[in-house]
Amino acid sequence: MSDFIVTLEVIAQFQNGKEVGLVARIGRARPQGKGEWLCPVELSPVYQQPMSVKGVDSFHATWLACSLVLKLLGHLKGEGVALKTTDGSAFPLEAYLAGLGAGPQDAEGG
């Protein structure tokens, strides 16, 4: 994928001490038909082939692609993999996920 719009770099430290640099890339959502948009997602080297997420519009497809990356990182963390930023500090996955449970009143400020 060459037309990516979002990149996230995370270091995965496995229980045996091995560290692997992960790069998540999200591409530009493209229309695929009426009410259907596809957004490409990569998480290398964990997944060798790019994935596509389908949404009803470009915003929805991009939001779902971001959510997928966070879900995959959460799965790794659940398997005992420590996630770190490129400076070595803990990756703040919970901070990224914090807003996903907000209801409509929270988005409106009340």
N, CA and C atoms as an extended XYZ file, in Angstrom:
330
Properties=species:S:1:pos:R:3:atomname:S:1:resname:S:1:resid:I:1 pbc="F F F"
N         0.858       -1.169        0.000 N   MET     1
C         0.000        0.000        0.000 CA  MET     1
C         0.900        1.226        0.000 C   MET     1
N         0.694        2.118       -0.920 N   SER     2
C         1.532        3.308       -0.986 CA  SER     2
C         0.761        4.570       -0.609 C   SER     2
N        -0.558        4.527       -0.651 N   ASP     3
C        -1.370        5.708       -0.367 CA  ASP     3
C        -1.905        5.651        1.062 C   ASP     3
N        -0.994        5.506        2.045 N   PHE     4
C        -1.462        5.431        3.418 CA  PHE     4
C        -1.600        6.828        4.005 C   PHE     4
N        -2.568        6.988        4.906 N   ILE     5
C        -2.841        8.290        5.503 CA  ILE     5
C        -2.524        8.321        6.991 C   ILE     5
N        -2.389        7.136        7.605 N   VAL     6
C        -2.108        7.044        9.029 CA  VAL     6
C        -1.075        5.943        9.251 C   VAL     6
N        -0.086        6.231       10.095 N   THR     7
C         0.927        5.241       10.454 CA  THR     7
C         1.092        5.239       11.968 C   THR     7
N         1.253        4.050       12.526 N   LEU     8
C         1.501        3.898       13.955 CA  LEU     8
C         2.608        2.874       14.120 C   LEU     8
N         3.652        3.244       14.859 N   GLU     9
C         4.763        2.328       15.106 CA  GLU     9
C         4.764        1.928       16.576 C   GLU     9
N         4.827        0.615       16.811 N   VAL    10
C         4.803        0.056       18.161 CA  VAL    10
C         5.849       -1.052       18.217 C   VAL    10
N         6.481       -1.195       19.361 N   ILE    11
C         7.421       -2.301       19.560 CA  ILE    11
C         6.723       -3.358       20.413 C   ILE    11
N         6.721       -4.584       19.921 N   ALA    12
C         6.154       -5.709       20.658 CA  ALA    12
C         7.295       -6.469       21.321 C   ALA    12
N         7.224       -6.607       22.640 N   GLN    13
C         8.235       -7.364       23.363 CA  GLN    13
C         7.581       -8.646       23.866 C   GLN    13
N         8.055       -9.759       23.304 N   PHE    14
C         7.484      -11.055       23.643 CA  PHE    14
C         8.049      -11.555       24.965 C   PHE    14
N         7.383      -12.562       25.537 N   GLN    15
C         7.759      -13.070       26.848 CA  GLN    15
C         9.186      -13.624       26.882 C   GLN    15
N         9.703      -14.044       25.739 N   ASN    16
C        11.083      -14.545       25.682 CA  ASN    16
C        12.107      -13.411       25.552 C   ASN    16
N        11.629      -12.154       25.573 N   GLY    17
C        12.508      -10.995       25.493 CA  GLY    17
C        12.722      -10.458       24.091 C   GLY    17
N        12.314      -11.210       23.071 N   LYS    18
C        12.487      -10.759       21.686 CA  LYS    18
C        11.593       -9.554       21.419 C   LYS    18
N        12.164       -8.569       20.740 N   GLU    19
C        11.407       -7.377       20.365 CA  GLU    19
C        11.228       -7.323       18.854 C   GLU    19
N        10.028       -6.955       18.445 N   VAL    20
C         9.696       -6.838       17.026 CA  VAL    20
C         9.018       -5.497       16.804 C   VAL    20
N         9.512       -4.740       15.848 N   GLY    21
C         8.876       -3.485       15.479 CA  GLY    21
C         7.635       -3.744       14.640 C   GLY    21
N         6.507       -3.201       15.059 N   LEU    22
C         5.257       -3.333       14.326 CA  LEU    22
C         4.930       -1.992       13.677 C   LEU    22
N         4.451       -2.058       12.462 N   VAL    23
C         4.028       -0.846       11.771 CA  VAL    23
C         2.606       -1.058       11.275 C   VAL    23
N         1.706       -0.221       11.780 N   ALA    24
C         0.319       -0.233       11.310 CA  ALA    24
C         0.162        0.903       10.314 C   ALA    24
N        -0.439        0.598        9.188 N   ARG    25
C        -0.703        1.614        8.168 CA  ARG    25
C        -2.151        1.508        7.747 C   ARG    25
N        -2.778        2.646        7.616 N   ILE    26
C        -4.157        2.701        7.151 CA  ILE    26
C        -4.169        3.543        5.891 C   ILE    26
N        -4.770        2.988        4.857 N   GLY    27
C        -4.813        3.677        3.573 CA  GLY    27
C        -6.045        4.539        3.422 C   GLY    27
N        -6.096        5.232        2.325 N   ARG    28
C        -7.234        6.097        2.014 CA  ARG    28
C        -8.444        5.242        1.634 C   ARG    28
N        -9.568        5.516        2.274 N   ALA    29
C       -10.814        4.797        1.961 CA  ALA    29
C       -11.258        5.160        0.543 C   ALA    29
N       -11.744        4.155       -0.159 N   ARG    30
C       -12.190        4.332       -1.552 CA  ARG    30
C       -13.607        3.795       -1.728 C   ARG    30
N       -14.429        4.491       -2.518 N   PRO    31
C       -15.785        3.991       -2.750 CA  PRO    31
C       -15.756        2.702       -3.570 C   PRO    31
N       -16.616        1.767       -3.204 N   GLN    32
C       -16.708        0.488       -3.914 CA  GLN    32
C       -18.089        0.253       -4.493 C   GLN    32
N       -18.987        1.134       -4.243 N   GLY    33
C       -20.357        1.014       -4.710 CA  GLY    33
C       -21.216        1.924       -3.858 C   GLY    33
N       -22.499        1.895       -4.104 N   LYS    34
C       -23.399        2.766       -3.352 CA  LYS    34
C       -23.407        2.365       -1.881 C   LYS    34
N       -23.017        3.300       -1.017 N   GLY    35
C       -23.021        3.056        0.420 CA  GLY    35
C       -21.982        2.059        0.895 C   GLY    35
N       -20.897        1.906        0.125 N   GLU    36
C       -19.873        0.946        0.506 CA  GLU    36
C       -18.492        1.517        0.199 C   GLU    36
N       -17.671        1.603        1.228 N   TRP    37
C       -16.304        2.094        1.101 CA  TRP    37
C       -15.363        1.067        1.697 C   TRP    37
N       -14.202        0.893        1.072 N   LEU    38
C       -13.180       -0.013        1.589 CA  LEU    38
C       -11.960        0.797        2.017 C   LEU    38
N       -11.413        0.403        3.153 N   CYS    39
C       -10.224        1.062        3.675 CA  CYS    39
C        -9.162       -0.003        3.931 C   CYS    39
N        -7.996        0.083        3.266 N   PRO    40
C        -6.943       -0.911        3.469 CA  PRO    40
C        -6.213       -0.710        4.802 C   PRO    40
N        -5.834       -1.832        5.410 N   VAL    41
C        -5.142       -1.834        6.702 CA  VAL    41
C        -3.980       -2.815        6.628 C   VAL    41
N        -2.830       -2.417        7.153 N   GLU    42
C        -1.677       -3.314        7.278 CA  GLU    42
C        -1.207       -3.295        8.721 C   GLU    42
N        -0.775       -4.430        9.217 N   LEU    43
C        -0.068       -4.511       10.490 CA  LEU    43
C         1.074       -5.478       10.268 C   LEU    43
N         2.219       -4.921        9.875 N   SER    44
C         3.355       -5.771        9.549 CA  SER    44
C         4.372       -5.734       10.684 C   SER    44
N         5.079       -6.789       10.874 N   PRO    45
C         5.100       -8.033       10.111 CA  PRO    45
C         4.114       -9.095       10.597 C   PRO    45
N         3.183       -8.738       11.492 N   VAL    46
C         2.246       -9.720       12.044 CA  VAL    46
C         1.368      -10.323       10.951 C   VAL    46
N         0.822       -9.471       10.101 N   TYR    47
C        -0.021       -9.936        9.001 CA  TYR    47
C         0.669       -9.558        7.698 C   TYR    47
N         1.017      -10.551        6.909 N   GLN    48
C         1.778      -10.308        5.683 CA  GLN    48
C         0.933       -9.662        4.585 C   GLN    48
N        -0.353      -10.000        4.544 N   GLN    49
C        -1.229       -9.477        3.502 CA  GLN    49
C        -2.069       -8.322        4.045 C   GLN    49
N        -2.224       -7.252        3.271 N   PRO    50
C        -3.105       -6.161        3.700 CA  PRO    50
C        -4.541       -6.654        3.841 C   PRO    50
N        -5.265       -6.058        4.751 N   MET    51
C        -6.680       -6.361        4.957 CA  MET    51
C        -7.484       -5.165        4.475 C   MET    51
N        -8.765       -5.360        4.282 N   SER    52
C        -9.649       -4.248        3.945 CA  SER    52
C       -10.826       -4.250        4.910 C   SER    52
N       -11.219       -3.052        5.321 N   VAL    53
C       -12.360       -2.876        6.207 CA  VAL    53
C       -13.436       -2.150        5.420 C   VAL    53
N       -14.677       -2.605        5.567 N   LYS    54
C       -15.789       -2.030        4.807 CA  LYS    54
C       -16.637       -1.147        5.709 C   LYS    54
N       -16.951        0.050        5.222 N   GLY    55
C       -17.819        0.973        5.935 CA  GLY    55
C       -18.856        1.566        5.009 C   GLY    55
N       -19.780        2.351        5.578 N   VAL    56
C       -20.848        2.948        4.776 CA  VAL    56
C       -20.404        4.247        4.102 C   VAL    56
N       -19.323        4.848        4.614 N   ASP    57
C       -18.746        6.038        3.994 CA  ASP    57
C       -17.264        6.067        4.357 C   ASP    57
N       -16.548        7.062        3.885 N   SER    58
C       -15.100        7.095        4.112 CA  SER    58
C       -14.759        7.243        5.593 C   SER    58
N       -15.519        8.051        6.325 N   PHE    59
C       -15.271        8.225        7.752 CA  PHE    59
C       -15.455        6.906        8.492 C   PHE    59
N       -16.557        6.229        8.237 N   HIS    60
C       -16.858        4.959        8.896 CA  HIS    60
C       -15.792        3.911        8.589 C   HIS    60
N       -15.398        3.787        7.347 N   ALA    61
C       -14.387        2.793        6.965 CA  ALA    61
C       -13.045        3.102        7.627 C   ALA    61
N       -12.666        4.367        7.689 N   THR    62
C       -11.402        4.749        8.319 CA  THR    62
C       -11.463        4.516        9.824 C   THR    62
N       -12.582        4.852       10.448 N   TRP    63
C       -12.748        4.627       11.887 CA  TRP    63
C       -12.669        3.135       12.196 C   TRP    63
N       -13.314        2.315       11.382 N   LEU    64
C       -13.256        0.867       11.597 CA  LEU    64
C       -11.840        0.332       11.400 C   LEU    64
N       -11.109        0.896       10.459 N   ALA    65
C        -9.719        0.469       10.240 CA  ALA    65
C        -8.865        0.790       11.464 C   ALA    65
N        -9.024        1.977       12.027 N   CYS    66
C        -8.300        2.342       13.249 CA  CYS    66
C        -8.688        1.412       14.394 C   CYS    66
N        -9.971        1.131       14.516 N   SER    67
C       -10.458        0.233       15.568 CA  SER    67
C        -9.870       -1.166       15.415 C   SER    67
N        -9.738       -1.626       14.179 N   LEU    68
C        -9.158       -2.947       13.933 CA  LEU    68
C        -7.718       -3.004       14.401 C   LEU    68
N        -6.933       -1.986       14.108 N   VAL    69
C        -5.533       -1.951       14.553 CA  VAL    69
C        -5.472       -2.027       16.074 C   VAL    69
N        -6.309       -1.246       16.758 N   LEU    70
C        -6.309       -1.263       18.221 CA  LEU    70
C        -6.752       -2.620       18.766 C   LEU    70
N        -7.710       -3.241       18.114 N   LYS    71
C        -8.169       -4.576       18.530 CA  LYS    71
C        -7.042       -5.596       18.375 C   LYS    71
N        -6.324       -5.539       17.274 N   LEU    72
C        -5.218       -6.473       17.049 CA  LEU    72
C        -4.094       -6.251       18.064 C   LEU    72
N        -3.798       -4.990       18.382 N   LEU    73
C        -2.788       -4.710       19.402 CA  LEU    73
C        -3.260       -5.201       20.769 C   LEU    73
N        -4.544       -5.035       21.054 N   GLY    74
C        -5.105       -5.533       22.302 CA  GLY    74
C        -5.022       -7.042       22.409 C   GLY    74
N        -5.218       -7.716       21.288 N   HIS    75
C        -5.105       -9.169       21.278 CA  HIS    75
C        -3.670       -9.592       21.611 C   HIS    75
N        -2.704       -8.916       21.029 N   LEU    76
C        -1.298       -9.213       21.338 CA  LEU    76
C        -1.021       -9.001       22.825 C   LEU    76
N        -1.503       -7.887       23.358 N   LYS    77
C        -1.293       -7.590       24.773 CA  LYS    77
C        -1.952       -8.660       25.647 C   LYS    77
N        -3.134       -9.109       25.245 N   GLY    78
C        -3.832      -10.161       25.971 CA  GLY    78
C        -3.090      -11.486       25.955 C   GLY    78
N        -2.247      -11.671       24.959 N   GLU    79
C        -1.441      -12.889       24.855 CA  GLU    79
C        -0.129      -12.771       25.640 C   GLU    79
N         0.039      -11.644       26.340 N   GLY    80
C         1.234      -11.472       27.158 CA  GLY    80
C         2.353      -10.693       26.500 C   GLY    80
N         2.086      -10.105       25.345 N   VAL    81
C         3.091       -9.306       24.643 CA  VAL    81
C         3.070       -7.893       25.218 C   VAL    81
N         4.229       -7.382       25.633 N   ALA    82
C         4.326       -6.001       26.111 CA  ALA    82
C         4.427       -5.074       24.908 C   ALA    82
N         3.653       -4.006       24.912 N   LEU    83
C         3.670       -3.037       23.821 CA  LEU    83
C         4.373       -1.780       24.296 C   LEU    83
N         5.308       -1.297       23.474 N   LYS    84
C         6.083       -0.109       23.826 CA  LYS    84
C         6.084        0.862       22.655 C   LYS    84
N         6.289        2.133       22.988 N   THR    85
C         6.465        3.134       21.940 CA  THR    85
C         7.892        3.038       21.427 C   THR    85
N         8.199        3.766       20.393 N   THR    86
C         9.537        3.698       19.816 CA  THR    86
C        10.599        4.284       20.742 C   THR    86
N        10.198        5.065       21.759 N   ASP    87
C        11.181        5.567       22.726 CA  ASP    87
C        11.364        4.621       23.916 C   ASP    87
N        10.656        3.480       23.900 N   GLY    88
C        10.809        2.474       24.942 CA  GLY    88
C         9.807        2.558       26.078 C   GLY    88
N         9.006        3.612       26.123 N   SER    89
C         7.993        3.725       27.170 CA  SER    89
C         6.795        2.831       26.825 C   SER    89
N         5.959        2.576       27.819 N   ALA    90
C         4.788        1.724       27.605 CA  ALA    90
C         3.849        2.377       26.593 C   ALA    90
N         3.350        1.569       25.665 N   PHE    91
C         2.391        2.074       24.680 CA  PHE    91
C         1.040        2.260       25.377 C   PHE    91
N         0.432        3.449       25.276 N   PRO    92
C        -0.796        3.748       26.023 CA  PRO    92
C        -2.066        3.222       25.343 C   PRO    92
N        -2.151        1.909       25.185 N   LEU    93
C        -3.299        1.319       24.495 CA  LEU    93
C        -4.616        1.719       25.155 C   LEU    93
N        -4.662        1.723       26.484 N   GLU    94
C        -5.900        2.065       27.191 CA  GLU    94
C        -6.350        3.492       26.862 C   GLU    94
N        -5.406        4.400       26.703 N   ALA    95
C        -5.752        5.778       26.351 CA  ALA    95
C        -6.369        5.836       24.951 C   ALA    95
N        -5.848        5.029       24.038 N   TYR    96
C        -6.411        4.976       22.687 CA  TYR    96
C        -7.826        4.415       22.712 C   TYR    96
N        -8.062        3.438       23.589 N   LEU    97
C        -9.360        2.771       23.656 CA  LEU    97
C       -10.382        3.515       24.499 C   LEU    97
N        -9.956        4.467       25.315 N   ALA    98
C       -10.820        5.115       26.286 CA  ALA    98
C       -12.081        5.739       25.693 C   ALA    98
N       -11.990        6.339       24.537 N   GLY    99
C       -13.129        7.008       23.957 CA  GLY    99
C       -14.116        6.107       23.232 C   GLY    99
N       -13.762        4.853       23.014 N   LEU   100
C       -14.624        3.982       22.227 CA  LEU   100
C       -15.928        3.641       22.926 C   LEU   100
N       -15.983        3.740       24.253 N   GLY   101
C       -17.202        3.413       24.980 CA  GLY   101
C       -18.097        4.612       25.213 C   GLY   101
N       -17.713        5.788       24.713 N   ALA   102
C       -18.488        7.004       24.940 CA  ALA   102
C       -19.809        6.946       24.193 C   ALA   102
N       -20.860        7.382       24.858 N   GLY   103
C       -22.175        7.445       24.238 CA  GLY   103
C       -22.369        8.777       23.544 C   GLY   103
N       -23.514        8.969       22.844 N   PRO   104
C       -23.774       10.212       22.112 CA  PRO   104
C       -23.749       11.444       23.006 C   PRO   104
N       -24.249       11.315       24.265 N   GLN   105
C       -24.241       12.474       25.166 CA  GLN   105
C       -22.819       12.889       25.501 C   GLN   105
N       -21.881       11.921       25.580 N   ASP   106
C       -20.492       12.254       25.852 CA  ASP   106
C       -19.874       13.029       24.691 C   ASP   106
N       -20.243       12.668       23.473 N   ALA   107
C       -19.711       13.351       22.296 CA  ALA   107
C       -20.225       14.796       22.221 C   ALA   107
N       -21.417       15.020       22.785 N   GLU   108
C       -22.013       16.359       22.761 CA  GLU   108
C       -21.579       17.195       23.948 C   GLU   108
N       -20.782       16.588       24.837 N   GLY   109
C       -20.293       17.349       25.974 CA  GLY   109
C       -21.203       17.303       27.188 C   GLY   109
N       -22.123       16.344       27.251 N   GLY   110
C       -22.958       16.384       28.446 CA  GLY   110
C       -23.683       15.155       28.645 C   GLY   110
